[in-house]
Amino acid sequence: MKKVTVSLSPGFKYQQTISNGTHAAIADVDTASGGGGAALDPKELALGALGACVAMTIIMVAGRKNWDLQRVNVTVTQTDEPDPNNAGKRRLVVTEELEVKGNLTQQELDEIQATAAKCPVHKLMSEPKRMTATVKHVTV
C-alpha cells in the first residue's frame, strides 16, 4: 500500500506539503492563480511522476537485459483534443517523448517503447480504477 498525506504549508494560501512520512515535496500554484509559484503545480507533479517512473522502469529493464543504455530522458506533455466519442467535448492527451542514448538495436528500442507503458504510474493513470473520497470533520 502506498500512502501520502497532503497538508497546507504554514503561512501559505495554497502551497501544500506532500509527505509519505519519510520524504516530503511541495506543490503550489502560480502567482496568477493566487499562489506563491514556489513549486510544481499538482498536474506538473503528476506528469513528473509519470516521466520519472517511465525512466526508472526503462533503466531497470535495460540493466536486467544488459542493454547499453547510457541515458534516458522523458518529456511528458499534457494537451487536449476534441473527443471523437463526445461531440463538443474535449479529452486530455498525455504524450511521453523518450530520448535514449546508447548502442541500442532497433529491437531494444522497440522494447524500450513497450516498457514505457508498463511502469506502475502509467498503469495507475490509465487502467480502470475505483476512486473514493471521504470527509472527516475535525472540530479542534
Number of C-alpha atoms within 10 A of each C-alpha: 2 4 7 12 11 15 12 15 15 10 7 11 13 19 24 21 17 17 15 12 9 6 8 12 13 19 23 23 20 15 10 8 10 11 17 16 16 13 17 17 17 14 12 15 15 15 20 17 15 25 24 18 19 27 23 15 19 23 19 12 15 18 12 9 10 9 15 14 19 12 11 15 14 19 15 18 14 12 10 10 10 13 12 10 9 9 8 8 10 14 13 11 12 13 13 18 13 16 11 17 11 11 10 15 11 8 9 16 13 11 14 22 16 12 17 22 15 14 19 14 19 17 13 11 11 10 8 8 9 4 5 5 4 5 5 5 6 5 4 3
